[in-house]
Amino acid sequence: MQSCAGVSGVSRKQQLLKRHRRNKRLGLLAGLVALVALGVFSWWWLPLLLLPLLWAAHEAWFADHLFYAPGEDYAYDFGEQAQPIAASLDAGQLKVDCTLQGDETLILELQVKSSWLGRFLDPRVELVAGEQADRQTFERGVDGLRFLNLTGLAAPLQAGTLRLRGRHCRLQGQPRLWVTPAVELQRRRVMVIAPHADDAELAAYGLYSQADETWVVTLTAGEIEAEHYQQMGMDKAEAARLKGRLRAWDSIAVPRWAGVPESRCVQLGYFCLQLPAMQAAPDQPAASREAAMADIRPFRQFNPFPLPADQDGAPTWHNLLADLRALLELARPEVLVMPHPQLDPHPDHICAQAAVLEALQGLAWQPQTLLCYANHLHDNDRWPMGDSGDGVALPPQLNAAQAWAPCSLVLDLATQRDKAMALGMMHDLQPRAPFKRRLRRLLQRWLAARRPSPYGENEFFRKAVRRHELFWRREL
């Protein structure tokens, strides 16, 4: 089991962000010195004119948190479940020689090279087959191996009518198609592990809304960072407690929108960002950072049945494992859905997966399939890039340390809209973004042709309401 108290991925994310901010400060300082020198030795008014223009250019084109070079190749090991198939791209027409069932996960590996305009406007690949169309977007300045998601396009692909067109980029090299056979998900018992309220909806609303039997288990109340509620006149602790109660309610109520009965929605109520501390000292309670609470029971009041930790309400790792074991034995899930241990660097997400795997040890019932998702990334805060409704290409990964088979579902427009409404019910996605972020998005809309999501202002409406839901699969 991987410890989440000092996970290298988390520290790497922090180091990358620290280096990014340091380089940005140095660049701004150098630019300021140059402008001051220009004003001293030339026209005094020129720096006053250039400064706002340079700031606007930075916000429009250089404000993304991209912690790798766009020219680096992505690297994946899909394991034995995915089969490579030779493909060819002739005048934009993609051709393969294989027989497809239609429900496979299809990933196309190919070289994508940005044009000069693709350094200022997001490069994307357009997939067109009659009335079917999709777009998948990559980093500005991209020049390397990338992986397109063709899931849902098996029929035109096999018929030879699927065309690929680069917008602000060129498609190069010899493509290769990776085919992963479909696994039955909808007719099996599914349990989604959500570290926070909204994680299940962001990653797996389409999956859990279509399954015959779904359980949604949320581990934390998500009570911290309650500044929005402090503006209503509450102190920090009071605001955190209110936010935790609201998100606990969301975790129980919102899945009802997808037809999941209240009897299969559970909120464990542990405290946000305290799972690593709990794992580091399994017997020691880890109180809330902001809510002035050391008892998890107030956040469990909406649960449909009692759980082991209800006896003392202590936020300990041992209590978390006892709760999870009780739920696993009760629900007997055949498919477990949880955060990806390598791709998703959020400490609560890493600990959520570690806790479930530890809880499974020694249980008589074992699930058959593990699906992992990534709601956050180490290297690119905009992934999935592009607009709401677009397809989801594979995320950046520069080192294929472990083998995982991709598993992608296709969401029709009605399901996408239902997913957007579910996200809109989540209180944590409702407050307005800070003024600086709203101004940045306005500049990006004007100068970089980025479109806002029609479903909501929060960035997760753009990132999560997509044509695909993407998971990484292992058979247990």
MILUM-911465 format. One record per residue (C-alpha): x, y negated, z. Coordinates in pm, whole numbers, plus 50000, padded with zeros to 5 digits. Layout:
XYZ/...
//
This chain:
500005000050000/501244965249915/501434940350198/499814906850130/501464887850413/504564880150213/503664889849861/506294879749608/503604869549359/502194843349596/505604828349674/506414828649302/503254808649229/504204783449497/507774781049367/506574775549011/504174748149119/506884731649331/509314732049038/506654718548802/505904689249034/509594682149089/510304681448717/507294659248660/508484634448925/511974633948776/510584628448428/508314600348545/511194584148734/513444585648428/510684571148212/510074543248461/513784534348474/513894533548094/510834510948077/512244487248340/515534485248149/513584478747830/511694450748002/514864435148143/516834436447822/513974431347577/510384419847599/509164418247959/505584426247863/506394458347672/506634481247980/503234468348100/501764478847766/503544512247740/502974524548095/499214530548063/499694545547717/502314569747846/500134578948142/497164585847911/499384607347686/500594626947988/497064633548112/495854643947767/498714666347655/501114674447939/499014678348255/498344715848220/499974738548477/501824761148235/504704778448414/506304796048118/507514786347773/504804788747501/507414806047285/507694836047517/506134869347419/503374884747628/504234920047745/501754947847822/501824985047893/498354999247829/499255034247942/498085066547787/494415056947766/494995031647486/495965044147141/497905022346894/496645020646536/498455004646245/496704974346099/497314949845818/496374913645764/495994904545398/494914868745316/493164867045651/491324900245611/492074925345887/492204961645776/492544993345981/492215029945890/490375046346177/486965057746295/485415037646579/482385045446793/481575008646840/481845005847220/485635007947258/487814980247398/489764966947099/492914946347146/494884932446849/498574925946904/500094900346666/502434870446641/500884835746671/502904804946574/501664769846637/501684743146368/502984708446454/499404697346518/499014727246750/501334709746994/498644683747056/495424702746982/494744737247126/495654764546872/492954790646825/492184821046615/488744822246456/487224856746393/484484857046132/482344885846001/479114874345838/476914859746111/479254872346384/481904847646494/484304843046782/487174820146879/490104827047108/492474799547216/496154799447311/498734775847457/499694744347269/502994751147095/502444788947105/505094809246923/505114845447033/503354878647071/499714875247178/496744898647226/493334891047075/490194907447213/488174922546928/485744941447152/482254939847004/483554936346647/484084973246571/481504974646289/482934946646070/486474957546158/485834992746033/483964979645727/486894957245637/484834925245655/486484909645962/488514878745877/491004860546099/491824824046053/494344803746249/493354768646350/496444747446427/498444779946415/499594807546179/499224845146221/502454863346145/504124897346153/502614932046143/499514934346365/498754964846576/495364975246711/495054990947056/491915011847109/490755021547458/487765045347464/484715032547648/483875045247994/480295046848119/479715019048371/476065009148358/474685043448459/476995047048759/477035032649111/479115000849107/480554982449406/482034947749348/484524935749610/484484897749626/487034880449851/484804849349846/481244841249746/481244835149366/484154858849289/481734886749198/479774863648968/482864848248806/484434881848725/481644906848690/478144891948667/477574908148328/478704941948458/476824942148788/473634927648639/473434956848392/474354985448628/471595008148756/472885005149113/475144976949229/476584967549565/478144933149619/480474931249920/481934897050010/484834897150254/485164860850368/482824832050443/484974807550244/484494780450505/487634759350457/488164728150242/484784713550340/485564677050262/482334674250061/480334680950378/482484657950590/481284629550366/477804636150512/479064624350852/480194657451003/483524663751169/485954688751016/484874719151220/481154712351182/481524707750807/483474740250779/480834759450972/478064745750748/480004754250434/480624789450563/476924794550636/475964782050290/478454804450112/477404834150326/473824827750212/475004824649850/476754858349869/473484875049972/470964854949771/472574848449431/472924885349329/469124887449356/469064866449036/470614896648863/468214921449020/470514933949297/468344940149604/469174922649928/469704956750090/472854961449879/474444927149936/476794924150235/478774894750378/481584904950616/482234869450737/486004870350787/487784837250764/489164822250444/492934825250388/493304845150710/493394880050557/497224879550530/497514870650900/495074898450987/497074924150793/500374912650945/499014918651298/496134943551260/495004941951625/495204904051662/492174882051581/492834855551314/490564826051391/489284801851129/491744775151022/489134747551020/485814758951172/487004762451537/485634798051538/487034831851636/483784851451598/482684863451254/479114872651352/477464838751274/478394843950909/476924879350905/473394869751012/471914876250665/473224912050637/470534938750589/472054963350840/474634963951123/478334970951068/481114982451305/482624947751360/479254934451480/480054949151821/482744923651911/482864899751611/486664899451618/488374888951292/490964916951287/492354939151013/491184970351194/487624956851205/487794948750834/488894984350755/486124998550974/483524977250795/484804987750452/484895024750544/481305022950668/480185006350344/482105030450121/480625060450301/477125045550281/477195033849917/479425061049770/480415039449472/481595056849157/483115024649017/485035000249238/485584964849106/488174943349284/490974917849222/494044927849022/497074932049252/499624917749005/497764892748786/495754874749056/498034856549305/495434843749553/496444857849896/492874867149992/492444885049659/495634905249704/494634914450059/491104923749952/492444950449718/494974962549974/492244965550239/489934985950014/492705009949912/493705014550277/490085019950379/489745047450116/492565067650267/491145098850431/487535093050328/485615123150201/484055102149922/486385087849659/485415066149359/486245077849008/487105044948834/488915013648949/488314981148761/490424950748847/489844914248755/491804881748774/489964849548865/493294831548918/496654834748743/500274829148836/501344810948524/498414793748355/495594776148539/493534771748220/493154808448127/490894818547968/491704789647738/489124775447501/485444767947550/482404783347716/481024811247499/484374819547337/486004853547357/488624861847621/492094870147492/494474888247724/496104865847988/499794856847993/501984884348135/505694883548063/506734916048233/504834948848191/505664962648534/502724986948556/500445004248308/496814992648304/494224999848035/492074969847930/488324973447964/486194946047811/482434941347810/480494919847563/477924895347704/475154883247477/474054846947490/471124853847724/473414870947975/475954842647948/473234817648032/472024838448326/475624840348448/475944802548421/472764798048627/474124822048892/477294801348915/475214769748934/473504783349247/476864786749422/477304757149657/481084756949619/480814749749244/478324721049280/480304690949415/481694666349161/485354668149068/487684640649198/487734608848989/491274615048860/490294649548731/487184635948561/489254608648396/491824634248280/489114655348120/487684624847948/491104616647800/491554652747693/488164651947527/489054620447331/492694627747250/493034665847260/489544675347131/488724696347437/485014701447491/483304702347831/481154731747928/477434726247869/476664745448188/478404724748454/481294702348547/483304727148752/486134742948554/484864777948630/481824772148405/484234768748113/486474797448218/483914823348330/480894819448101/482324837847802/481584863347535/483704888747722/484264900348077/487764915148101/488884941748347/491864964648392/490995001148439/492445031148617/490875064948669/491395076049030/
//
